[in-house]
Amino acid sequence: QVQLVESGGGLVQPGGSLRLSCAASGRSFSMNAMGWYRQAPGKQRELVATITSGGSTNYADSVKGRFTISRDNAKNTVYLQMNSLNPEDTAVYYCKVFTVIREYWGQGTQVTVSS
């Protein structure tokens, strides 16, 4: 059974940093693209960043230069380093794995940016 478990969320002051992790279990996703999405209250879920199996990355304009997505295939884990956080980054952050057959989602981790 495939599971994606996010961690690393929390409360941080504006300008601060957090590092999110998403650990996958049940099968290897080293050959699959992985990504991070977020959903703020009252808003639709949106793409934050993606990374291919080869390490190519893509970012939403709103996070370019501040967030960095990376992966460790040996650990079956994808990371999101978030710097210079601002209140607009407050949301539940979800990781996602893309496969030919289906998508897998984690349960989400809350990130709150507030003074």
Backbone as numpy.savetxt, mean C-alpha at the origin, in Angstrom:
# Nx Ny Nz CAx CAy CAz Cx Cy Cz
-4.95 -21.16 1.30 -5.79 -19.98 1.30 -4.91 -18.74 1.30
-5.17 -17.85 0.36 -4.37 -16.64 0.23 -4.83 -15.62 1.26
-3.86 -15.00 1.92 -4.14 -13.91 2.84 -3.16 -12.78 2.61
-3.66 -11.56 2.68 -2.82 -10.37 2.65 -3.06 -9.62 3.95
-2.00 -9.38 4.69 -2.14 -8.74 5.99 -1.30 -7.46 6.01
-2.01 -6.33 6.12 -1.32 -5.04 6.19 -0.99 -4.71 7.63
0.07 -3.92 7.80 0.45 -3.43 9.11 1.22 -2.13 8.94
1.41 -1.43 10.06 2.20 -0.21 10.03 1.43 1.08 10.08
0.12 0.99 10.01 -0.68 2.21 10.08 -0.68 2.79 11.49
-1.27 3.99 11.59 -1.35 4.62 12.89 -1.60 6.10 12.77
-1.40 6.79 13.89 -1.57 8.24 13.95 -0.21 8.90 13.84
-0.12 9.88 12.96 1.14 10.59 12.77 0.85 12.07 12.56
1.78 12.91 12.98 1.61 14.35 12.80 1.93 14.75 11.37
1.36 15.85 10.91 1.71 16.35 9.57 3.22 16.51 9.42
3.72 16.08 8.27 5.15 16.11 8.03 5.86 14.85 8.43
5.16 13.96 9.12 5.77 12.73 9.60 5.81 11.63 8.55
6.29 10.47 8.99 6.46 9.33 8.08 5.88 8.07 8.70
5.47 7.17 7.83 5.04 5.83 8.21 5.50 4.86 7.14
5.70 3.62 7.54 6.02 2.57 6.58 4.99 1.46 6.73
4.23 1.24 5.66 3.24 0.18 5.65 3.85 -1.09 5.07
3.41 -2.22 5.59 3.82 -3.52 5.07 2.58 -4.33 4.74
2.72 -5.16 3.73 1.64 -6.09 3.37 2.29 -7.45 3.12
2.03 -8.37 4.02 2.61 -9.70 3.92 1.59 -10.67 3.32
1.98 -11.34 2.27 1.10 -12.30 1.61 1.45 -13.71 2.04
0.46 -14.54 2.16 0.67 -15.95 2.50 -0.27 -16.80 1.67
0.03 -18.07 1.56 -0.80 -19.00 0.83 -0.24 -19.36 -0.53
0.52 -18.46 -1.13 1.20 -18.72 -2.39 2.18 -17.60 -2.65
3.09 -17.81 -3.55 4.06 -16.79 -3.90 3.47 -15.84 -4.93
3.75 -14.55 -4.74 3.31 -13.53 -5.69 4.49 -12.83 -6.34
5.62 -13.52 -6.39 6.81 -12.89 -6.94 6.66 -12.55 -8.42
5.78 -13.21 -9.13 5.58 -12.96 -10.55 4.37 -12.05 -10.82
3.80 -11.48 -9.77 2.60 -10.67 -9.91 2.84 -9.22 -9.51
2.10 -8.34 -10.17 2.11 -6.95 -9.75 1.36 -6.82 -8.43
1.82 -5.86 -7.64 1.20 -5.59 -6.35 0.98 -4.08 -6.23
0.07 -3.69 -5.36 -0.19 -2.27 -5.26 -0.79 -1.87 -3.93
-0.84 -0.57 -3.74 -1.48 0.04 -2.58 -2.59 0.96 -3.05
-3.71 0.89 -2.38 -4.84 1.76 -2.63 -5.25 2.37 -1.28
-6.06 3.40 -1.35 -6.56 4.01 -0.12 -7.97 4.50 -0.32
-8.69 4.57 0.80 -10.06 5.06 0.77 -10.27 5.96 1.97
-10.55 7.22 1.68 -10.84 8.19 2.72 -12.34 8.20 2.99
-12.77 8.66 4.15 -14.20 8.69 4.47 -14.99 9.45 3.43
-16.04 8.85 2.93 -16.91 9.50 1.96 -16.37 9.56 0.55
-15.22 8.91 0.31 -14.61 8.95 -1.01 -14.44 7.55 -1.56
-14.25 7.47 -2.87 -14.01 6.18 -3.50 -12.57 5.73 -3.25
-12.38 4.42 -3.32 -11.04 3.88 -3.20 -10.21 4.33 -4.40
-8.97 4.72 -4.14 -8.13 5.23 -5.22 -6.76 4.57 -5.20
-6.15 4.54 -6.37 -4.81 4.00 -6.50 -3.81 4.91 -5.84
-2.87 4.31 -5.11 -1.76 5.06 -4.54 -0.48 4.75 -5.32
-0.15 3.47 -5.44 1.07 3.07 -6.13 0.99 1.60 -6.51
1.70 1.25 -7.58 1.81 -0.15 -7.97 3.26 -0.48 -8.29
3.57 -1.76 -8.23 4.91 -2.23 -8.56 4.77 -3.56 -9.29
5.48 -3.68 -10.41 5.42 -4.91 -11.18 6.37 -5.95 -10.59
6.30 -7.15 -11.14 7.20 -8.20 -10.68 8.66 -7.82 -10.96
8.86 -7.01 -11.99 10.22 -6.58 -12.34 10.68 -5.35 -11.61
9.80 -4.77 -10.81 10.19 -3.61 -10.01 9.81 -2.26 -10.58
9.12 -2.24 -11.72 8.67 -0.95 -12.26 7.54 -0.41 -11.40
7.57 0.89 -11.16 6.61 1.50 -10.25 5.76 2.56 -10.93
4.60 2.80 -10.33 3.69 3.82 -10.82 3.04 4.45 -9.59
2.87 5.78 -9.62 2.34 6.50 -8.47 1.22 7.45 -8.88
0.29 7.63 -7.97 -0.69 8.69 -8.13 0.03 10.03 -8.04
-0.45 11.00 -8.79 0.20 12.31 -8.79 0.28 12.91 -7.38
-0.73 12.63 -6.58 -0.81 13.23 -5.26 0.27 12.74 -4.29
0.90 11.62 -4.62 1.91 11.07 -3.71 3.31 11.02 -4.32
3.44 11.39 -5.57 4.75 11.34 -6.23 5.76 12.20 -5.47
6.94 11.64 -5.28 7.98 12.36 -4.56 7.90 12.23 -3.05
6.78 11.70 -2.54 6.62 11.55 -1.09 6.54 10.08 -0.67
5.93 9.25 -1.50 5.73 7.84 -1.19 6.63 6.99 -2.08
7.06 5.86 -1.54 7.87 4.91 -2.30 7.35 3.50 -2.05
7.02 2.82 -3.15 6.58 1.43 -3.06 7.77 0.52 -3.36
7.86 -0.58 -2.64 8.94 -1.54 -2.86 8.42 -2.93 -2.51
9.21 -3.92 -2.86 8.78 -5.29 -2.57 9.98 -6.15 -2.23
9.73 -7.18 -1.43 10.73 -8.18 -1.10 10.11 -9.52 -1.47
10.49 -10.05 -2.60 9.87 -11.30 -3.07 10.20 -12.47 -2.16
11.36 -12.45 -1.55 11.72 -13.55 -0.65 10.78 -13.60 0.55
10.28 -12.43 0.94 9.35 -12.36 2.07 7.90 -12.27 1.61
7.68 -12.26 0.28 6.31 -12.16 -0.24 5.60 -10.93 0.33
6.33 -9.82 0.38 5.85 -8.62 1.06 6.04 -7.40 0.19
5.06 -6.51 0.24 5.16 -5.22 -0.43 5.09 -4.13 0.63
5.84 -3.06 0.40 5.95 -1.98 1.37 5.50 -0.66 0.74
5.13 0.27 1.61 4.85 1.63 1.18 5.47 2.57 2.20
6.55 3.22 1.80 7.18 4.23 2.64 6.51 5.56 2.35
5.96 6.17 3.39 5.21 7.41 3.22 5.90 8.52 4.01
6.35 9.53 3.31 7.02 10.67 3.94 6.23 11.94 3.70
6.55 12.96 4.47 5.88 14.26 4.32 4.36 14.11 4.30
3.86 13.35 5.22 2.42 13.10 5.26 1.65 14.36 5.60
0.47 14.48 5.02 -0.41 15.61 5.31 -1.81 15.08 5.61
-2.68 15.90 6.16 -4.02 15.41 6.54 -4.81 14.79 5.39
-4.51 15.21 4.17 -5.22 14.65 3.02 -4.84 13.20 2.75
-3.79 12.72 3.38 -3.37 11.33 3.25 -4.13 10.40 4.21
-4.95 10.98 5.07 -5.72 10.17 6.01 -6.69 9.27 5.26
-6.60 7.98 5.52 -7.43 7.00 4.81 -7.15 5.61 5.36
-7.95 4.67 4.94 -7.62 3.27 5.14 -6.82 2.83 3.91
-5.67 2.24 4.15 -4.79 1.82 3.08 -4.88 0.30 2.90
-5.07 -0.10 1.65 -5.24 -1.51 1.30 -4.16 -1.95 0.33
-3.67 -3.16 0.51 -2.78 -3.71 -0.52 -3.58 -4.64 -1.42
-3.07 -4.80 -2.61 -3.77 -5.57 -3.64 -2.74 -6.34 -4.46
-3.09 -7.56 -4.82 -2.26 -8.35 -5.72 -3.06 -8.66 -6.97
-2.42 -8.47 -8.09 -3.07 -8.70 -9.39 -2.66 -10.07 -9.92
-3.63 -10.91 -10.24 -3.34 -12.16 -10.93 -4.23 -12.24 -12.17
-3.95 -13.20 -13.01 -4.74 -13.37 -14.24 -6.18 -13.72 -13.90
-6.34 -14.52 -12.85 -7.67 -15.03 -12.52 -8.46 -14.05 -11.67
-7.82 -13.42 -10.71 -8.56 -12.57 -9.78 -7.63 -11.59 -9.09
-8.24 -10.73 -8.28 -7.49 -9.81 -7.45 -7.62 -10.24 -5.99
-6.59 -10.00 -5.24 -6.63 -10.26 -3.80 -6.43 -8.95 -3.07
-7.22 -8.76 -2.00 -7.16 -7.54 -1.21 -6.86 -7.88 0.25
-6.14 -6.98 0.90 -5.97 -7.08 2.33 -7.15 -6.45 3.05
-7.10 -6.49 4.37 -8.21 -5.98 5.17 -8.10 -4.49 5.43
-6.95 -3.91 5.16 -6.76 -2.48 5.32 -6.10 -2.11 6.64
-5.41 -0.98 6.61 -4.80 -0.43 7.82 -5.05 1.08 7.84
-5.47 1.59 8.98 -5.83 3.00 9.08 -4.59 3.87 9.23
-4.54 4.93 8.44 -3.52 5.96 8.57 -4.23 7.28 8.84
-3.88 7.90 9.94 -4.47 9.18 10.32 -3.36 10.20 10.50
-3.48 11.29 9.76 -2.49 12.37 9.84 -3.16 13.57 10.49
-2.73 13.87 11.69 -3.39 14.93 12.45 -2.44 15.43 13.53
-2.59 16.73 13.82 -1.81 17.32 14.92 -2.60 17.28 16.22
